[in-house]
Amino acid sequence: MHKMNMKILLVLFIIILVGGFLRFYQLDKYPVQLNHDEISQLYDTASIVQTGKDIYGNFLPLAFPSTGEFKVGHYIYITVLPYLVFGMREMTIRIPAAFFGTLIIPAVFLFVNQLTKNWKLAMIASVAAAITPSEIFYARKSFESTIGIFFVFFGLFLLFRELEKDKGRFGLFITALFLALPMYIYTSHTIVVPLMLIAFTVLFWKKILFLRNKFLVIFIVWSVLATPLIFITLSSPSIRFRATTVSIFQDFSL
């Protein structure tokens, strides 16, 4: 059994290497040019590192003005480290997405394996995540959603694991944290994550009822961690503008 586990880990490691190669290879050349969002993010990152302000002079803002809208600032702050290492280069702004896009591969494996108890199916899922063209494309551009998706998959893996194993209060807190983080990173996840938790509750209500005290703790901690997002949205005009303009409800015909 131990040897089989080592073989599984080795195959998974190779899949991650392949997926990482597909995401990092000639990252500065393909896609062929930076779009306007990436250019804005790169200049804002450089400005934050050099002055502590964005290109418009705002000190460490939560949201960054960009071509008629506002960008949530987490991606820019995460890019500070690659900027300090690689400087003002095209690949610098794409490195966080490529890094977390690669981490999605093991996160998918852990989630599917925990859900199905079928490591072969989990391996197939990780291969799909590694080589699917759309996954590769979005991981080679500075999309905040890529980072959020990693936290969603890993958070769901931790949540399913709590159905079976008692990791103590620390495990409950970590689970709630990973489910709350994507809501701060990307706007749509503020809707997607609660809907996933509702679906999770409906599908596994028997197990949750049996472990209700544990999941009550997760829900309370998750609610506490997510509550500041409401106040940030209401108190920050830029964040509120982003939340209301980039929304499915903006298109009435849709």
C-alpha positions, 0 to 999 in steps of 0.5 A: 500500500505504501509503495502504491501511494508513492507511485501515485504521488510520483505520477501526480508530481509528473503531472504537476511538472507537465502542467507547470511547464505548459503554464510557465514556458515562454510566459513572456511571449505567449499570449503574444502581448500584455492586455490593457489590464496586465499593463495597468497591473504591472505599472501599479505593482511597480508604483506600489513597490517604489512609492507605496502608492498606485499610479494615481497616488492612492496609498495602498488602495484596496481597489485600483482604478483601471480603464474606467473600472476598479480592479481588486488589489490582491493580485497586484500585491501578490505580484510584488514578490515576482517584481522584486525578483524579476523586475519590470518584465512582461512575465512578472505580472503573469507569474502569480496566475501561472503559479496558482494555476499550477497549484490547481492541479494537485488541488483538483486531485485532492478534492476529487480523491476526497470526494470519490475515494477513487485515486484513478478518477482523481488522477484523470481529473488532475490530467484534465486540469493540467492540459485543458487549453482554457485552463492553460490560457487563463493561467498564463494571463493575470486573471485573479480568478485563477488564484480564487479557484485554487482556494475554492478547490482546496477549501472544498477538499478540507471541508469534505475531509472534515466529514471523516477526520477530526483535525481539531479546532485548528483544522476547522479554522483552516477550512473556514479560512480557505473557503473565505479567502476566494471571496476576497480575491475575486468578485464572483466568488462572493456569490459562487462560494455561498452557493457551493456551501448551500449545495454541500449542505443539501447534498450531505445534510445527513453527515452534517447533522451527525457532525453538526457541532463541528460544522457549526464552528466552521460556519461561524468562523467562515461567517466571521471571516467573510463579514468584513467583506460586507463592510469593505464593499459598503464603505469603499466606493471603488469596491462597491463600483466593481461589485455592481458593474461586473455582475450578471445582474447588470445585463437586464436582457440576460 
